[in-house]
Amino acid sequence: MPNLTNQYSRSFSGKPLRKYTCPTCNQGALVPDQDSFTLAEPAFSESAHATDEWGPDWISYRFNFKCICDKKSCGEVAFVSGSGTVSQWFDERGEQEYFDSFQIQSFFPAPQIIPIPKEVPFEVSELLEKSFALYWVDVSAAANALRASLEALLDKLQVPDTQNTKKGGTVRLTLHRRLDLWAQKEKEFAELCYALKEVGNLGSHGEAVREKHYFGVLEIFSHVLNQLFENNAAKMKKLAKKIRSEIKGSV
């Protein structure tokens, strides 16, 4: 899997150059149309130039551009927008130089950051795609949607989400407890997903989630989904277990 942090960074300088996996055909790449790149400086930013204290780093930009899928039979068009400013760096001689830097804050339709196996249940993939879209807007919200996707996976795997109380009622189980129950059958997968749960909890509580942690748990979830829905060895093991169970039950 490519380095997600670099490939899907929300920041860039100069002109947009990165290509993204097309979410429509999943085969072509969304390529930035350089001619469509539009940059604007709002009036409030322009008027600040007249102040004595003004510096280039005061500048605020707004930008947008479109990406077009390079697979001709698809030709999906995605629109990207965000904000920018002027940043500075020092060259080898210690001289100060300025450059335009930008932050993507909207991407529609959003690229599929990790591949989703075709056999993944709709409820799981729907929330995962929601996470991809939210990533460009708010990483913490994206982590929360990813956590919800994990919950949906446990639902599909029929991992209990409630338990009976001594008084005859029921209580809802925490995600951590559900993972504990899953670990009784699939310890390897469940233990990997504890990290996803912890990152998702930060998003649920409104705390900042770092991009590298979001991408890290995305890679973990990708591995789990591939093993559950694409790994032939795991499928055959599950099928053999099911057949043996059915045969024993009919004897």
RAFENTA-V604262 format. One record per helix or strand. SS is the DSSP state (H for helix, E for strand). FROM is the first residue (numbers start at 1). LEN is the number of residues. If there is no record, write none. Layout:
{{SS FROM LEN} {SS FROM LEN}}
This chain:
{{H 4 4} {E 11 3} {E 19 3} {E 29 4} {H 34 3} {E 38 3} {H 43 8} {H 56 3} {E 60 10} {E 77 14} {E 96 13} {H 122 14} {H 139 18} {E 162 3} {E 170 3} {H 175 9} {H 187 18} {H 211 19} {H 232 19}}
